[in-house]
């Protein structure tokens, strides 16, 4: 597999971490999770747990891996075009493929129930709750055609073959923002 930046994105509780971990394990690719990095920053009083600092660190780690010719997986919500665009630019700069998987759950009742019983992958990190999901909906920008959309209403084992096929067919692409860039006055 050519060097590839693989992003697992989606709202909290959408199944992205489970699928990212399955993919990392299967393909033997390093995985960097924003929540894990953010927990370390918080524990050492370097950043508040709600800051975006974890994004900058995982993107920098991705840049390093891709510069070495090693594929990498990033696991984070990626709610805004900004970090998605930066990720795409990092892949392009390193002549790597860009592959985004957007996880969602099409049934709010099932999703909300899962939020209360989900796996704690990051020791010492308290996952956000359903109220945070409702708040994030107001600003979470759509992925449009930039990602494979995966409905976590289906079991991870059902979604996984589709994800692997998508990763293996990844291409050199640039993220196209959902929102037009603001015009600048020069």
VENHUFEN-V500764 format. One record per backbone hydrogen bond with DSSP energy under -0.5 kcal/mol. NH is the residue of the N-H (numbers start at 1). CO is the residue of the C=O. E is the energy in kcal/mol with one decimal. If there is no record, write none. Layout:
# VENHUFEN-V500764
nh/co/e
NH/CO/E
NH/CO/E
This chain:
# VENHUFEN-V500764
nh/co/e
5/97/-3.1
6/4/-0.7
6/72/-3.0
7/5/-0.5
7/99/-2.9
8/74/-3.1
9/7/-0.6
9/101/-2.9
10/77/-1.2
11/103/-0.6
14/11/-1.6
19/15/-2.0
20/16/-2.7
21/17/-2.6
22/18/-2.0
23/19/-2.3
24/20/-2.7
25/21/-2.4
26/22/-2.4
27/23/-2.8
28/24/-1.4
29/24/-1.3
30/71/-0.6
32/73/-2.7
34/75/-2.6
37/33/-2.0
38/34/-3.0
39/35/-2.1
40/36/-1.7
41/37/-2.4
42/38/-2.5
43/39/-2.9
44/40/-1.7
45/42/-1.8
46/41/-3.2
47/41/-1.1
51/48/-1.8
55/52/-1.2
56/52/-1.0
57/53/-1.7
58/54/-2.5
59/55/-2.5
60/56/-1.8
61/57/-2.5
62/58/-2.2
63/59/-2.2
64/60/-2.1
65/61/-2.4
66/62/-2.8
67/63/-2.1
68/64/-1.1
68/65/-0.6
69/66/-1.5
70/65/-2.7
72/4/-2.2
73/30/-2.6
74/6/-2.8
75/32/-2.3
76/8/-2.0
76/74/-0.5
84/80/-1.2
85/81/-3.1
86/82/-2.3
87/83/-2.3
88/84/-2.3
89/85/-2.5
90/86/-2.3
91/87/-2.2
92/88/-2.4
93/89/-2.7
94/90/-1.5
95/92/-1.6
96/91/-3.0
97/3/-2.6
98/171/-2.3
99/5/-2.9
101/7/-3.3
102/148/-2.8
103/9/-3.3
103/101/-0.6
104/150/-2.3
108/106/-0.5
111/107/-2.7
112/108/-3.0
113/109/-1.9
114/110/-2.5
115/111/-1.9
116/112/-0.8
116/113/-0.9
117/113/-0.6
117/114/-1.0
118/114/-0.5
121/119/-1.0
123/121/-0.7
125/122/-1.8
126/124/-0.5
127/125/-0.7
132/129/-0.6
133/129/-1.4
134/130/-2.4
135/131/-2.0
136/132/-2.7
137/133/-1.7
138/134/-0.5
138/135/-1.1
139/136/-1.6
140/136/-2.0
141/79/-2.9
146/143/-2.2
147/144/-0.7
148/100/-2.5
149/147/-0.6
150/102/-2.9
152/104/-3.9
152/150/-0.7
154/151/-1.6
158/155/-1.3
159/155/-1.9
160/156/-2.5
161/157/-0.6
163/159/-1.9
164/160/-2.7
165/161/-2.2
166/162/-2.0
167/163/-2.7
168/164/-2.6
169/165/-1.2
170/167/-1.6
171/98/-0.6
173/171/-0.9
177/175/-0.6
186/184/-0.8
